[in-house]
Amino acid sequence: MPAASSPQEWAIRKSEFDRALMAMPETYRDAYKLVIEDGQSYDVAADKCNVAVGTVKSRISRARHFLAAQMGETVSTVASI
């Protein structure tokens, strides 16, 4: 994300991110939240989602692409959030 210059700007960007996160398919959101937000390992996330580790990795990649498209950002920018 471009650097926000004020607390108000950060609040707006956070709100945009939250809306984009809630709009994504649940399977992507679950994997993203477990690994990226909660800090779980891919193995733990795979167990919790009852899928293979590769599926979790794929879902996180798709989640990042979804967020980037929704927010008008690059995937690398979203990945650094």
CYANA upper distance limits for C-alpha pairs under 8 A (distance plus 0.5 A):
  1 MET  CA     73 GLU  CA      7.10
  1 MET  CA     77 THR  CA      6.15
  1 MET  CA     78 VAL  CA      7.49
  1 MET  CA     81 ILE  CA      8.33
  4 ALA  CA      9 GLU  CA      6.00
  4 ALA  CA     10 TRP  CA      6.10
  5 SER  CA      9 GLU  CA      7.04
  5 SER  CA     10 TRP  CA      8.21
  6 SER  CA     10 TRP  CA      6.90
  7 PRO  CA     11 ALA  CA      6.69
  8 GLN  CA     12 ILE  CA      6.82
  9 GLU  CA     13 ARG  CA      6.78
 10 TRP  CA     14 LYS  CA      6.55
 11 ALA  CA     15 SER  CA      6.62
 12 ILE  CA     16 GLU  CA      6.76
 13 ARG  CA     17 PHE  CA      6.66
 14 LYS  CA     18 ASP  CA      6.62
 15 SER  CA     19 ARG  CA      6.72
 16 GLU  CA     20 ALA  CA      6.69
 16 GLU  CA     71 MET  CA      7.40
 17 PHE  CA     21 LEU  CA      6.56
 17 PHE  CA     67 LEU  CA      7.90
 17 PHE  CA     71 MET  CA      7.57
 18 ASP  CA     22 MET  CA      6.73
 19 ARG  CA     23 ALA  CA      6.70
 20 ALA  CA     24 MET  CA      6.95
 20 ALA  CA     66 PHE  CA      8.45
 20 ALA  CA     67 LEU  CA      6.38
 20 ALA  CA     70 GLN  CA      6.39
 20 ALA  CA     71 MET  CA      7.58
 21 LEU  CA     29 ARG  CA      7.15
 21 LEU  CA     67 LEU  CA      7.24
 22 MET  CA     29 ARG  CA      8.05
 24 MET  CA     28 TYR  CA      7.27
 24 MET  CA     29 ARG  CA      6.80
 24 MET  CA     63 ALA  CA      7.65
 24 MET  CA     66 PHE  CA      7.33
 24 MET  CA     67 LEU  CA      8.27
 25 PRO  CA     29 ARG  CA      6.78
 26 GLU  CA     30 ASP  CA      6.44
 27 THR  CA     31 ALA  CA      6.94
 27 THR  CA     59 ARG  CA      7.66
 28 TYR  CA     32 TYR  CA      6.57
 28 TYR  CA     59 ARG  CA      5.40
 28 TYR  CA     60 ILE  CA      6.66
 28 TYR  CA     62 ARG  CA      7.37
 28 TYR  CA     63 ALA  CA      5.78
 29 ARG  CA     33 LYS  CA      6.46
 29 ARG  CA     60 ILE  CA      8.49
 29 ARG  CA     63 ALA  CA      7.19
 30 ASP  CA     34 LEU  CA      6.65
 30 ASP  CA     49 CYS  CA      8.34
 31 ALA  CA     35 VAL  CA      6.70
 31 ALA  CA     45 ALA  CA      6.98
 31 ALA  CA     49 CYS  CA      8.04
 31 ALA  CA     56 VAL  CA      6.40
 31 ALA  CA     59 ARG  CA      6.87
 31 ALA  CA     60 ILE  CA      6.55
 32 TYR  CA     36 ILE  CA      5.88
 32 TYR  CA     37 GLU  CA      7.42
 32 TYR  CA     59 ARG  CA      7.92
 32 TYR  CA     60 ILE  CA      5.74
 32 TYR  CA     63 ALA  CA      7.16
 33 LYS  CA     37 GLU  CA      5.23
 33 LYS  CA     38 ASP  CA      6.50
 34 LEU  CA     38 ASP  CA      5.46
 34 LEU  CA     39 GLY  CA      6.94
 34 LEU  CA     40 GLN  CA      6.07
 34 LEU  CA     45 ALA  CA      6.46
 35 VAL  CA     39 GLY  CA      5.35
 35 VAL  CA     40 GLN  CA      5.16
 35 VAL  CA     41 SER  CA      6.55
 35 VAL  CA     42 TYR  CA      7.04
 35 VAL  CA     45 ALA  CA      7.11
 36 ILE  CA     40 GLN  CA      8.03
 40 GLN  CA     44 VAL  CA      6.63
 40 GLN  CA     45 ALA  CA      6.82
 41 SER  CA     45 ALA  CA      6.71
 42 TYR  CA     46 ALA  CA      6.47
 42 TYR  CA     53 VAL  CA      6.37
 42 TYR  CA     56 VAL  CA      7.11
 42 TYR  CA     57 LYS  CA      7.75
 43 ASP  CA     47 ASP  CA      6.77
 43 ASP  CA     53 VAL  CA      6.39
 44 VAL  CA     48 LYS  CA      6.71
 45 ALA  CA     49 CYS  CA      6.53
 45 ALA  CA     53 VAL  CA      8.28
 45 ALA  CA     56 VAL  CA      7.49
 46 ALA  CA     50 ASN  CA      6.21
 46 ALA  CA     51 VAL  CA      5.56
 46 ALA  CA     52 ALA  CA      6.07
 46 ALA  CA     53 VAL  CA      5.71
 46 ALA  CA     55 THR  CA      8.17
 46 ALA  CA     56 VAL  CA      6.48
 47 ASP  CA     51 VAL  CA      7.08
 47 ASP  CA     52 ALA  CA      8.33
 51 VAL  CA     55 THR  CA      6.76
 51 VAL  CA     56 VAL  CA      7.62
 52 ALA  CA     56 VAL  CA      7.19
 53 VAL  CA     57 LYS  CA      6.89
 54 GLY  CA     58 SER  CA      6.64
 55 THR  CA     59 ARG  CA      6.57
 56 VAL  CA     60 ILE  CA      6.71
 57 LYS  CA     61 SER  CA      6.77
 58 SER  CA     62 ARG  CA      6.68
 59 ARG  CA     63 ALA  CA      6.45
 60 ILE  CA     64 ARG  CA      6.71
 61 SER  CA     65 HIS  CA      6.86
 62 ARG  CA     66 PHE  CA      6.55
 63 ALA  CA     67 LEU  CA      6.63
 64 ARG  CA     68 ALA  CA      6.58
 64 ARG  CA     75 VAL  CA      6.51
 64 ARG  CA     78 VAL  CA      6.72
 64 ARG  CA     79 ALA  CA      6.94
 65 HIS  CA     69 ALA  CA      6.69
 65 HIS  CA     75 VAL  CA      6.20
 66 PHE  CA     70 GLN  CA      6.64
 67 LEU  CA     71 MET  CA      6.49
 67 LEU  CA     73 GLU  CA      8.44
 67 LEU  CA     75 VAL  CA      8.38
 67 LEU  CA     78 VAL  CA      7.37
 68 ALA  CA     72 GLY  CA      6.20
 68 ALA  CA     73 GLU  CA      5.15
 68 ALA  CA     74 THR  CA      5.92
 68 ALA  CA     75 VAL  CA      5.82
 68 ALA  CA     77 THR  CA      8.31
 68 ALA  CA     78 VAL  CA      6.45
 69 ALA  CA     73 GLU  CA      7.00
 69 ALA  CA     74 THR  CA      8.24
 73 GLU  CA     77 THR  CA      6.92
 73 GLU  CA     78 VAL  CA      7.32
 74 THR  CA     78 VAL  CA      6.93
 75 VAL  CA     79 ALA  CA      6.52
 76 SER  CA     80 SER  CA      6.87
 77 THR  CA     81 ILE  CA      7.35
